[in-house]
Amino acid sequence: MRLPVLSGVFALLLTAFAAQAEPWVELTTPQPTRDPAKVEVIEFFWYGCPHCYHAEPQVAAWRKHQPPSVEFIRVPAIFNQRWAVLGRAYYAMQQLKLGEDVHRALFDAIHRDNKNLNDEASLTEFFAAQGVPLEKFKEAFNSFDVDGKVGRANKMTRDYGLEGVPTFIVNGKYRVDGTSAGSTAAMFAALDQLVAKELKSAK
């Protein structure tokens, strides 16, 4: 007479497995997006992360194939002060209107050239080599605007329940990372599925 109980437990296990089979996590508390008229995709990254570095060419290729109705936003994850330094460098780069070439160069300097760029002095030297005057970089790096953006990135890291990077958030509803997807290729396949789903629901 215990068989029906076991069957019920087995059914529950199957249901739980099916719920976990999706290569993404649906957020318990959805977050607002910047432009409700578009499907928003946020990439959380850290310059010190080798997985982010190796995924960067795939991110660039994926972005090229997105329609204008998809808005891509890059956000430096901030888990601690060490991460905050490189997050600050990213926002200083934005303020100075430096492009993707410098973004990639910073990744290369850390991972290809094994440079230790974990403080303002070393970053100032790096940006000087990119043609940015020392004082101009320092002003941007320590600006009130960058302070605010780093603080917001720190809050977003917590609000989206990040456990590591790279992590992608689709339309404030879904989180995709290496753990949920299982591989880098699967992450981008999941992004395609979710973007298509959100574009369809917006019609």
N, C-alpha and C positions, 0 to 999 in steps of 0.2 A: 504493500500500500504506500510505500515511500516514493515510488516511481513518479507519480504526478508532481510531487514536490521537487524532485530532481529535474524533471522536465521544465518546471517553471523557473528554477534557478538557471538552467542552461539557456532558456529563452532570454532571461534578463542579461546573461553574460553576452549572448549574441547581440542583443540590442546595444549594450554598452560598447562592444567592439565596433559595431557599425557606426556608432556616434563618434568614435575616435578615429574612424578610418579616413575621414576627410583630411586633406593635407593642410588644413588651416584650423584656427581656433576662433570661434565666434565670441566676441567680447560680451561680457555680462552687462557692462555699461557702455553703450556706444558713445563715441565722442563726436562733437560737432566738426564739420569740415569747413574749410576756408571759403569755398564757393559751391553752394548747394546745386548749382546748375551743371557742375562737372563731377566726374568720378575721380575722387582724390586717391592717389597712391603715395604714401610716405615711405621713404627708405630711412630707417635708423641705421647709423653706421658709426664706426670709430676708426680714425686713421691708424691706430696701433693694432687693429684687428687683421690678421693675415687672411681670414675668410672673406672679409670685406674687400681686401686688396685684390684677391683672385677673382672675386665676383664682379668687380668694377667693369671690365670689358663687356660682360654679359648684361649688366645694368644699362650701359650705354647703348648696346645693340637693341635691347628690349624697348627702350625709350623711343628709338627712331621709328618703331612700328606702331606707336600709339596714335589714335586720332586726336584732333584738337579738343574733343570733349573729355579727355583724360588729363588731369593735372598732376604732374610729378613734383613732389617736394622732398628735398633731402634735409634730414635733421640729424645732427650729431647726438648720439646717445650720451647721457651724463649719469654715470653710476657713482662717481667719486671725483675727488679733486684732480687726480691724474687725467681722467677722461675729460674733465672740464677745460684743461689747458688746451688740448687739441680741438675741443669744441669751440673755444674762444678763437683759435686760429682760423677755423672755418668761417665764423661770422665776421672776423676782421677781413678775410679774403672777400666776402660778399660786399662789405662796406667799401672796400677799395676797388670793387668792380673788376676783380680778377676772374678770368674764365676757367673753363674746364682743363686747360693745359696746366695751370698752376695747381689745381685740385689733384690732377694725376701726378704732377711732379712731387707733391708732398707725400703722396702714397709711395712713389718710387724711392724717394729719399730715405724713408723709414724702412721699407721692406726689401728693396733691391740694393740700396747702398748702405744699409745697416747704420743709419745715422740716428743718434739719440736726440730727438726733438721734443723733449718733455718739459721745457721751461721757456720763459719769454726770451731769454738771451739767445738760445740756440735757434728759436723760431725767427727772431729778428735777423739773425745771420742768414738763415735759409731764404727769407723773403728778400733780403738785400741782393742775394744772388739771382733772384727773379726780377730785379730791377726796381724794387720798391725802396725808396729812401728810408733810412733807419727811423727817423722821427715820425714819418708818416705812418709807418707800420705800428710803432709804439702807441701813437695817438689813437689809431683804430682799435688796437688790441685792448686798450684800457678804457675805451669809450663807454659812456652811459648806455648807448644803443646796444652794444655788444653785451654789456652786463645783463640787460633785460632779456635779450635773446637766449643767452646761456641759462638764465633762470627759467625761462619758459621751456627750453629743451629738457631741463632737469625735471620739471613738472610733467611733461609729456612722457618722459621715460617711465615715470611712476604710473601715470594715469593709464597708459596702454599695457601695463603689466609686463614690460620687457624682461626677458631672462638672459638675453645675449644679443649679439649682432652677427651678420645683418638680419634685420627684422623688417618686414613690410606690413603696413597697415592699409587696408583697402576700404575707402569710404567711411572711415571711423568705426567700422563694424567687424572687420576680420583681421586677424593677425597671422602672418605667414613667416615661418622661420625654418632653420635647418632641422629642428626637432620635430615640428609638425609635418614638414614635407618629406624629410628623410634625405634629401640631396639638393644640391644647388639647381640642377635641371628641373627637379620636381617643384622647387619654389617658383620658378618662372612659369611652369605649366599651371600651377595653382593661381598665380597672379592673372594669367590669361582667362582662366575659368571665372574668377571672381569679377574681373573687369567686365567680361561679357555679360555676366549675370546682372551686374549693377547697371550697365548700359541698357539692357533689355527692360529692367524694371522701371527705368526712368522714362521710357516711352509712353 
